[in-house]
Amino acid sequence: MTVRDALNQAIDEEMARDETVFLLGEEVAQYDGAYKVSRGLWKKYGDKRVIDTPITEAGFAGIAVGAAFAGLKPICEFMTFNFSMQGIDQVVNSAAKTFYMSAGALPSSIVFRGPNGAAAGVAAQHSQCFGAWYSHCPGLKVLMPYSSEDAKGLLKSAIRDPDPVVFLEDEILYGVPFPMSDEALSKDFLIPIGKAKVEREGKHVSLVCAGKGTDTALLAAAQLAGEGIECEVLNLRSIRPLDFESIARSISKTHHLVTVEQGWPQSGIGAEICARVMESPAFFELDAPAWRVTGADVPMPYARGLEALALPRPSDVASAVRAVLGNNDVASAVRAVLGNKYALPFISFIHSFDPSLALPRPSDVASAVRAVLGNKYALPFIHSFIHSFDPSLALPRPSDVASAVRAVLGNKYALPFIHSFDPSLALPRPSDVASAVRAVLGNNDVASAVRAVLGNKYALPFIHSFIHSFDPSLALPRPSDVASAVRAVLGNKYALPFIHSFIRSFARAAAAQRRGQRRARRARQQRRGQRRARRARQQVRSSIHSFIHSFDPSLALPRPSDVASAVRAVLGNKYALPFIHSFDPSLALPRPSDVASAVRAVLGNKYALPFVHSFIY
């Protein structure tokens, strides 16, 4: 049965069932409707219940709303929803709001229906999708059927619903035949409003769509199936209310999300879905950022070639899916790391660290790491950082991995911090990278942002588990000490005064110590020399701590990547220098041991004296 016939059958059955139901609109009676949806209804029910109206949408939309207030159930047909702009005041301000404004005294059981979205060759004023427009308004229910069963079951439910319903059909789908089950052919067949339908099962990515977008998504899913990618196609059917539970359930199954719609991207249906995902626990199920496939952000062109480019095509959806799924090599590598004998202690560590960080499966952690590492630096990072410990991918301590992941993922600055490494990192849209880099580097509050990264509740566990695991004697009193040491090592504009102060302090200490030693040889001055030496050492410690504690909060680190490079250099393995140079060849660190020595010297542990001697002499 075609969608056109399914709609006709639904209207016929409801008019036969309820005498208060009537149809009005332009050419719906004697001409059988502009798209023949009302074929035969005028002959069957007469002028009283199938009413031709003048070409005045504001007028007959107002008549329909008034009839609904009087207790009737009008079906108001717009020849195209583009023309509903003439009567939108009646739809939004009268039908949608009066029940609320009258405290329930004036019901508004009415259906506004007609073709929506792009047709073919009718240009900009006849090709808009109004799903996002009307779903923005509280008081309206907005439905968008795809198949014949959708059309019949949803329209019958809309006619019976006590609230105003905007029923958005698609002209291109009117003549498409779909199979109808025996249940759907029944006069009692209804589809509940607000319930989505899984049109195709899949396990790799969720394609969330409605109306004609469902057809596009199904074609893309069939194409991707030949590449071994199984897409789950979720037909929303109802835009308002939105079946978010079904969306979240599908995301928890596939861990990837692509939305498909014909409307414009700005404030669209896909944007609403992505926002709800981000605001809900479903966000933590995603392995990669969600991707929206929409119509082009331009008025619809009239030229056929341009019109095709302005609408989402199956190839566009397929490209989006490939981009979201990303690099399978990285995913396999991370799974290999997390799937070894340390996986169970790793999960236990996370649960003991913070009960709110409940990762029930190692695959969840792998998904999170893939989202962070899914760029061209992932493989070198894995090889240099993990393989340097053990080529068999056996990490010495699960806490090392847990701490590193938590340090990156545990605060709101993680994404800008990662993006700042290289604007060419593989993200869905270049504008995302540019925005993230600007957010971090384009203001005077970079130092504050970095301090926020280092100073959050994950900083201390990260320092102790990640750095102390290499040498338990490394004592890091404060994250600000680390920031100061890194700034000195990396040679930025703050390095010179820091180093001068550092050298002067230790030079004074060395001179004082030598004077004390000379005096110590003299029996009468030995005790006085020792006291002066102790006072000089205390003065040096006080100078260092005073310098660090008085660090100006307005100072701005050149790049968050400096911090990452310095920490990797501290790790001291043979891959450190190539890894650092891969980010920025201008970072000239002669030896990782130099950086490690510098950090230890600043932090005042047992390595300080050898470093000072080698540095001064």
Secondary structure, DSSP 8 states (H G I E B T S, - for coil): -BHHHHHHHHHHHHHHH-TTEEEEETT-STT--TTSTTTTHHHHH-TTTEEE--S-HHHHHHHHHHHHHTT-EEEEE-SSGGGGGGGHIIIIIIITTHHHHTTTSS----EEEEE-S--SS--GGG----HHHHHTSTT-EEE---SHHHHHHHHHHHHH-SS-EEEEE-GGGTT-B----TTTTSTT----TT--EEEE--SSEEEEE-THHHHHHHHHHHHHHTTT--EEEEE--EEETT-HHHHHHHHHHHS-EEEE-SS-STT-HHHHHHHHHHTSGGGGG-SS--EEE---SS---SSHHHHHHHS--HHHHHHHHHHHH--HHHHHHHHHHHTSTTHHHHHHHHHHH-TT----SHHHHHHHHHHHH-STTHHHHIIIIITTT-TT---S-HHHHHHHHHHHHSSTTHHHHHHTT-TTS--S-HHHHHHHHHHHHSSS-HHHHHHHHHHSTTHHHHIIIIITTT-TT-----HHHHHHHHHHHTT-TTHHHHHHHHHHHHHHHHHHHHHHHHHHHSGGGHHHHHHHHHHHHHHHHHHHHHHHHT--TT---S-HHHHHHHHHHHH--TTHHHHHHHH-TT---S-HHHHHHHHHHHHTSTTHHHHHHHHH-
